[in-house]
């Protein structure tokens, strides 16, 4: 008997969710951040990526990662302040 992931495979890009370290690493590479599956696990453990687990699967959100990166690169700057 093989173990099944509790989540379906990644849907098309129109959906916000990323399932699995490979999908998260692929997304980060697409937006210009050199990333490996191993580093995804390390960054999540260190709190450097907004992601978590559902059962045994890592899950993340494209929009949450983008928001997190904007915060990291721009901080809490106010426009026009």
C-alpha positions, 0 to 999 in steps of 0.5 A, spaced: 500 500 500 502 506 498 501 512 502 497 518 498 498 525 500 492 529 503 492 534 498 491 534 490 497 535 486 499 543 484 493 546 480 494 551 474 498 557 476 491 561 477 491 558 483 494 561 489 497 555 493 503 551 492 504 544 495 510 541 496 517 543 497 519 542 489 513 547 487 515 552 492 522 552 490 520 552 483 516 558 484 521 562 488 526 560 482 521 563 477 521 570 481 528 570 481 530 567 488 535 561 487 532 555 491 533 548 492 528 543 495 533 542 501 533 550 502 525 550 502 525 546 508 531 550 511 528 557 510 521 554 513 524 551 519 528 558 520 521 562 519 524 565 513 518 563 509 511 563 510 509 556 509 506 550 513 504 543 513 498 540 512 499 532 514 505 531 511 505 536 505 508 542 505 504 548 503 505 555 501 501 561 498 504 565 492 501 571 494 503 570 502 510 569 499 510 575 495 507 579 501 513 577 505 518 578 500 515 585 499 516 586 507 523 584 507 525 588 502 521 594 503 519 594 511 514 598 513 515 604 509 509 608 508 508 611 501 509 619 502 511 619 509 
